[in-house]
Amino acid sequence: MQRRRAIAGAVMLATVGAAAAVTIPAVADDGPGRDRRPAAAPAGGAAPEMVDALRRDLRLTADQARSRLAKEEWARRTAGQLRADLGGGFGGSWLTADGRQLMVAVTDPAAAERVRATGAEPKLVARSERQLDTVKRSLDRNAGNATPDMSGWYVDVADNSVVVLAQPGAEPAARRFATASGVPAGSVRVETSTAVPVPLFDVIGGDPYFIDGRARCSIGFSVVGGFVTAGHCGAVGATTTGFNQAPQGTVRASSFPGDDWGVVEVNGDWTPRPVVKNFNGGEVAVAGAQEAPIGASICRSGSTTGTRCGVIQAKNVTVNYPEGAVGGLTQTNVCAEGGDSGGSWISGDQAQGVTSGGSGNCTVGGTTFFQPLAEILQRNNLTLVTTGSAGEQPPAAAPTPSVPSEPAPTDPPSEAPETPAGCDNPDAVRSGNLARAGSAQIQPNGRYFRARAGDHTACLDAPQGADFDLVLQRWNGSAWRTVAASSGERLTHSGDAGFYRYRVQSQSGAGRYTLAFSVD
């Protein structure tokens, strides 16, 4: 990782469109020879590299791959709308094996015409999706009594039942397990399976990272301040290094078993970007996180086996790993191997989840499960970084409409202004001028800076007799939020990694001020 020389009191300006970001203490490149540009996506939303991967793994022509992706984009929107419209009468949705027809299960015959009106095909069933989920939760609550030769269970919306997977000879035990869980008769069927899933743990989405200098996993998706990955990759407090072995961050949240997700907060040298590595010299852009239906094509990116594709087979699957049961996973026929854990799953240009585990390998094929992304974002109050979204970079600083604003202060002169008292050896010193009461300016220089997690300290030297307030704001992915404020000369705040800016506002008086700030 190359480090750029810091300027103006250890503060680095990096141009981002019309705005500029000040990184404390420095900005880091991804490394020599790495193409930072996302692959261009056609109108259908899929990058050419994804079309190529679908051609290889699903044995499609390029036109068939593009047609399928367009159909799946429509199916995502349609299924989501029908789920909301039908409520308790919605029985689930899936695409047929050829990807051409969206099927929607309904419990009320009167809802069939509403489904047909959207272009989907209805199927009348006895149990709603909510009822099937209730059956599965009963099995989940009894997971501690599942035997090791029962590899898991999931909701099969196409069959309108919950399936328990058992090794050959373990079918009677699986039936007893279902009965002991108190599920309604006829709601569970036992299916024989020889698969033995294990977490894919091998001591930009898809890039490798290393945990405590020993184990290797794969990055899932960028979020504001870091990235998401698999929980079994590392416990809270574990330190991570990047693909280049440079210090990267710390695991701030992790859940395994039960769930399989983890959150890594990166330091100021790393910039989360809305892309997934395609291991063919380029990157695939991430535009959102709309959930793909069962039967949709999906591709996975991991640091061991690269990009592999297949289809979604089942959702809300519980997998009985040796370490304990993990629920709410999505099952696919995509292969994966050790070290791919935590890596990205994407359908079209929509993020889906992170690799958990599976069975088989990429030589003979296999079954792989992923932890859905939506739960990770919701449980941890995270913002996914997407192309064209506010989550990747804040916009250029803009004044609050209700407060008169002075023009943005100019870049600092070659001789830095005198440092205000109370802030020794600051990372940056900036000055500006407020011409009247009620006016405000954004610092540094009308822009913002990217900071690692740590303690913010700022000191303000205002004109004698004037009352200037100092406010620290953090970008939450869609707006600037005030995290600290001071009506005095000094402000302190302990904060997470992210984008920050200072706002200097005159309550009374006018004149020139000097601001010094640091992050330790």
DAGI-V558683 format. One line per field, one symbol per residue. phi: phi as a letter, one per 20 degrees, with the letter a starting at -180 (. if undefined). psi: psi as a letter, one per 20 degrees, with the letter a starting at -180 (. if undefined). burial: # if it has 9 or more other ideal C-beta (glycine too) atoms within 8 Angstrom, else .. A space follows every 10 residues. Layout:
# DAGI-V558683
phi = ???
psi = ???
burial = ???
This chain:
# DAGI-V558683
phi = .edeffclmm ddecfcmeec ddddebddff pfneeeefff dfgfndfgff gfffgfedld ffffffffff fffffgffff ffgffelfee dobaefgeme cedcecedgf effffffeoe decfcedfff ffffffffff fdgfefeged eqbbedffel bdddecfgne gfffffffff fmefgnecce cfbefcfcfe dcj.hnffbc dlmcedccfe cfcgnrbdbe fffaegnfec cegemfgcac febbcafncb cbcdeeefed dfcebcfdlc nbcdfddabf feegnffbcc cbfedmecca cfdacledde fgepfcdmed ecdeeabgnf gnfecccmdd fdrcfdarcn beednadcdc egfgfffffd lddfecfmef ffcffggcff gedgcfggff gfffdfffff fncelffbcc cabdebfneb cdcelmcbcd cffreecccc ddffneddec cdccfeobae cfdabbedec ccadcffrec bdcdceebnb peccccbbcd
psi = pppqpqrmlk pppopncirq poppirqpri qqjpojpqpp pahiipqhhh gghhgghjlq rghhghgghg ghgghggghg ghgggiciip jrqqqrhijh pppppqiphh ighhghhiir pqpprhprhg gghgghhggg hjhijpqhjo iaqrpnhhil rppppqqpij ghhhhhgggh ikqqpiipqp pppiqnqqpm om.ppiqqrq okjfqpaqpe qproibrqaq hihqrpiqqq qahjjqpgap ohqpopafam qqpppqriip opqlqppjkk jaqpqoialp pqrpiqqqqq pqigjbpqrb qphqrlpppm rhirqprjrp prkqqrrpii pirqppodkp pgaqpfaaqa ajgirapqqq oqhghggghj lqopprpjri hgqqrqpqqp hipqpqqpqr qqrhoqrppq qinplrhqpq qappirpirq qpqpkjbrqp qrpaoppqpp orqpiqnpqp ppqppjhirp ppiqqpjbiq pqporrqapr qqpppphqrr aqrppqqro.
burial = #..#.#.#.# ####....## #########. #......##. #..####### #####.##.# ....##.### ########## ###..#..## ######..#. .######... ##.###.#.# ###.#.###. ###.##.### .##..#..## ########.# #######..# #.###.##.. #.#...##.# .#..#.#### ##.####### #...###### ########## ####...### ##...#.### #.#####.## ########## .#######.. .########. ########## ########## ##.####### #...###### ##.####.## ########## ########## ##...##### ###.###.#. .######.## ####..#.#. ..#.##.##. .#....#.## ..#..##### ####...### ########## ####.##### ###..##### ######...# ...###..## ###.#.#### #######.## #.#######.
